[in-house]
């Protein structure tokens, strides 16, 4: 009964390559050594994740999907899937994402990489036999968290007494509840995530460029097959997003229009920032439902009989 209604649609949701929740990643056991891959796990790009998803669909016997939907870095994967395999997907829905990584995002991502790399427990990624790089990972999460949640929303959430942590700070004393809240977010995150996986996400995000990954000449040549195969795109912006700014979605929309791809652009007005898609699903539901249903009823594009 929700936007992605499982009484109507068969939904495949796959953890990404390099992850720490199922799909093979740096914390997985290397069958050659019998120990976690750690630093031996390869560098990966968004395209590598998409290729793994294509292999999964082939294993499931699925040759074409109705829609690919992704939010944030998942939106990067949706764009990559749609442009690498334009004939395999009808509807493309990237939410709060961008067509390529901006200079600002690359700088913020690099700060997070440095935080983990400089943790004394990181050991180049081979830390599984000892203490993990919790301080570095917590700091990386704090750097990113302030771009995910609108600053006004952070101030609202940061209520209650200031709590000095038992570990991590020796000289400095927390002065306000904002500091306490952010430190709590970082500390909470390290209990459920792996630092090596976090680095793989940072790198694949920072290096994302769909034109280069598809070995296309430019955006026009990248998107022409999407127009030829009759793709429909629904792109969401969030006006208070500090992570993927609305200008990034507008630039992607312009590329699509220049290539004559069918595209609808919706701007969500929210005070929640980037995390609006997690916190306010009803703002997105009507547009998702309409687009998915309209594409179901639409005729397939005519194919050149000579092909």
N, C-alpha and C positions, 0 to 999 in steps of 0.2 A: 503493500500500500504506500510505499515511500517513492521518492523520485526515481530511484533505480529499483523498480518493483520486481521482486524475484518470483512473483506469480505470473509475470509476463516475459521476463528476460532471464536468460541463463547468464549469470555474472561470474566471470573469472577474475579473481584478485590474487595476483602473484607477488610474493616478496621478491625484491630485486637481487640480482647477482651481486655478491659482495656483502650481503646483509648478515644480520645476526639473529634472525627469527625463522630460520628454516632453509632458505636457499644457500648454497655454498658460499662461504665468506672467509675472511682471515682467521676467524676463531674456529672454523671447521677443521677436522683432523685430516691432515695430508696422508693419504694411504701409503705413500712412499716412505715417510719418516715415522708415521704413527704419532706425530705431534701436530698441534695446530699450525696452519700455514704461516701465520704471523707476517713477517716482512717478505716472505716468499710469494705471497698472494699477489697476482699481477695488478698493474694499473688498469683501470677500466673506464670506459666512456659511456655516455648515455646510449650510444648505438649498441654497445655490447649487451646492455640490459634488454634492449628491444629485441635483439637477435635471440636472446634466451627465451623471451616471451613468445616469439614466433615458433621456436622449437617446441615449447609447451603446447601451443595451439595445434601444431602438427601432431603431437602425441595424442591430443584429445580428438583428433580427426576433424578439426575446424579449419576450413580453408578461407572463410571470410567472416568478419564480425560486423554486427550492425553498428556498433559505436565503440570508440575508445575515449575514455574519460580520465582525466588526471588533474590533480591539484598541486600547485607549487612545483617541486622537482618532478612530481608525477606528471605535471603538465608538459614538462620538457620531453618526457618519454612519449606522451601522447602526440606531440608535434613530430618527434622523430619517427614514430611508428607510421603516422599518416603520410609522411613525405618519403620514407624508405619503401613503404608498401602501399601505395595509393589505391591499388586495385583490390586490396583486402579489407578495406573499411569504408563504410558509407558516411558515418557521422563522426566528427572530431570535436571534442569538448575540452579545451584547455581552460583551467580555472586559476586565476591569480598566478600567472606564470609569464614567461617572456620568450621572444623569438631567439634571443641569444643572451649571453651573460654580459652585463654592463660592467664598466670600470669600477663603479662603486661596489657592486656585488663581489667582484673579484678581490677587491681590497678587504672587504669584510670577511670573505672566506679565507683569505691568506692569514688574517689575524687569528682565526680559529685554528688553522693548521699549525701556526707557530706556537700557540698555547699548548697543543698536545705534544708537538715535537720537542719542546723545551721542558716538559715534565721529566724530572730525574728518573722516574720509573718507566719511561717509554721504551728505552733500550732499542731504538730503531724499529719498533713494532714487535719485538720478540720479548714480551713481558708475561707470557701465560704461566711461566713457572714461578713467578714472583708477584709482588704487589702491582696492581694495574695503575696506569697513569690517571688516577681519579681527579687530582687537582687540575691537570691540564684539560681534561675532558669537561670538568665542571665549568672552567673558565670559558672554554669554547662555546658551551651551551649558553652561558650568560651573554656572550657577545652576540649570538644569534637571536636569543629570546627577545631582545629589545627591538628587533626588526619584525618579529612575528606578531607581537601584541602592541596595540596602539599605546603610546605613553600615558594618555589619560586613563586608559583601562588598567595599566600597571599601577597607577596611583590609587585607583579604586580598590584593586585587589590587595594592595600592600597595607593592610590594616592590622591592628593588634599591636602587641608589645614587641619591641626589638629583642631578638634572641641571639645572643652571642654564641657562635658554634664552639664545640669542644675542640675541634681540630681546624687547622688551616690558617688561623690568624693568631699571631703571638703578641705583636706590638699594637696593631691597629684595633680600635674598639668601634664596633658598628654604631653609627650616629643616628640613623633613622630607619623607618620600616621599609623604605625602598631598597636599601642595601640588604636588609634582612630577607626580604622577599626574593631578590635576585639570587642571593646565595643559596636560599632554599631550593630554588628552581634548578640550579646547577647541581647541588648535592643529590637531589631527588633523581635527576636524570642519569647519573653515573651508575645507579643501582640496576638499571634496565637496558643499558646500551654498551656497546663495545667501541673502544677508541679507534681501533683500526678500521672498523666499518664506517665510523664517523668521517675519518679521513678519506675513504673511498667516495663517500657521498660528496664531500667538499670538492674533491678533484673532478669528479664527473660533472658536477654543477659548474665549476669554474671554467672548464674547458669546453662547455657546450656551444656548438655552432653547427646548426643543422645543414647549412650550405656546404661547409667543409666536410662534415661527416658523410654526407651523401655524394661527395665529390662532384657537386654541381658547379656551374659557372657563376650563378648568381641566384637571387631569390626568384626571379622570373622563371628561370629554367627549372628550379627546384619545385615550384608550385604548379607549373603547367600540367603535369600528369594528374594532379589533384583535381584540377578543373575538368580535364578530359574524362576522368572517371566519375564525375558527378558528385564529388564529396560535398557535404554540408558541414560548415563549421559554426559552432556557437562558442564565443569567447566572452568570458566574464572578467571584468575589472572590479576592484574594490577601491573606492575613492580615498580610503584612509590607509591604504597598504603602503608600508615603509619597506617591504621586502622586494616585491615586484611592483614598481610604480605603475599607475594607470597609463603613463606614456609608453610603457613597454608593450602593453597590449594594443594600444592605438597604432604603434609602428607595425606590429604583426598584421593587424587588420588591413592596413594600407597595402602591405605586400600582397595579401590575399586578393584584395580588390583589384590591384594592378594586374594580377594573373587571372582575373575573372572567375575566382572561386566564390561559390555561394557562401556568404558569411553574415552572421548576425552578431552584433557587439552589444553586450549588456553591461552597464555600470551599476554595481550594487552600492547604495548609500548606507554606510555603516560606521559606527564609532568603535568597532572591535578590531580594526586593522586587518592584517593578513589572515589572522585566525578566524575571520568571520565565517569562512566556509565550514569550519568545524562547529562554530557556536550558534550560527543562525541558518540552519538548513532551509527553513521556510522561505527565505529570500531567494533561493535558487530553484526550489522545487518546481514552480509553475513553468519556468522556461525550459528546464530539463525535460519535463513530461511532454510539453508541447513539441519540442524539437525531435525527441525520440519517436513520438507517435506520428508526426508529420512525415518523417523520413520513411517510416514503415509503409505508409500508404502511397508514397511517391513512386512513379514508374522508374525502372532502371534506365540509365542513359543509353541512347542509341550507339551501337558500335559500328565502326567503319567495316563494311562487309569484306573489304580487302585485307583486313587484319586476321 
